[in-house]
Amino acid sequence: MGNHGGNQRERLLGTGEVARILGVHVQTVRRYIRAKELPAIQLTPRNYKVRQSDLDHFLDGRCTIAGQSGGVS
């Protein structure tokens, strides 16, 4: 019997690692979290972890394909 549903452990990323992936400062990641743009698990007042799937979803929402943004032609 395999792992089905939500039983698999998902990778959790620290704010520093998320910042490196996004190419932004750690404070920017914290702003995304405070603004509820990026879901996170708060371990302590200054320590957050982000699920890999939440980061993937965040990145998907930020990516635009040329021609789909409705910009200037």
Contacts in CASP RR format, 6 or more apart in sequence:
PFRMAT RR
TARGET T0000
AUTHOR 0000-0000-0000
METHOD contacts of the structure
MODEL  1
MGNHGGNQRERLLGTGEVARILGVHVQTVRRYIRAKELPAIQLTPRNYKV
RQSDLDHFLDGRCTIAGQSGGVS
10 51 0 8 1.000
10 52 0 8 1.000
10 53 0 8 1.000
11 51 0 8 1.000
11 52 0 8 1.000
12 41 0 8 1.000
12 49 0 8 1.000
12 50 0 8 1.000
12 51 0 8 1.000
12 52 0 8 1.000
13 21 0 8 1.000
13 49 0 8 1.000
13 50 0 8 1.000
13 51 0 8 1.000
13 52 0 8 1.000
13 55 0 8 1.000
14 48 0 8 1.000
14 49 0 8 1.000
14 50 0 8 1.000
15 26 0 8 1.000
15 29 0 8 1.000
15 30 0 8 1.000
15 33 0 8 1.000
15 48 0 8 1.000
15 50 0 8 1.000
16 26 0 8 1.000
16 29 0 8 1.000
18 29 0 8 1.000
18 38 0 8 1.000
18 50 0 8 1.000
18 55 0 8 1.000
19 25 0 8 1.000
19 26 0 8 1.000
19 28 0 8 1.000
19 29 0 8 1.000
21 55 0 8 1.000
22 28 0 8 1.000
22 29 0 8 1.000
22 59 0 8 1.000
29 38 0 8 1.000
29 50 0 8 1.000
30 48 0 8 1.000
32 38 0 8 1.000
32 58 0 8 1.000
33 39 0 8 1.000
33 40 0 8 1.000
33 48 0 8 1.000
33 50 0 8 1.000
37 58 0 8 1.000
38 50 0 8 1.000
38 54 0 8 1.000
38 55 0 8 1.000
38 58 0 8 1.000
39 50 0 8 1.000
39 51 0 8 1.000
39 54 0 8 1.000
40 48 0 8 1.000
40 49 0 8 1.000
40 50 0 8 1.000
40 54 0 8 1.000
41 48 0 8 1.000
41 49 0 8 1.000
41 50 0 8 1.000
41 51 0 8 1.000
42 48 0 8 1.000
43 49 0 8 1.000
END
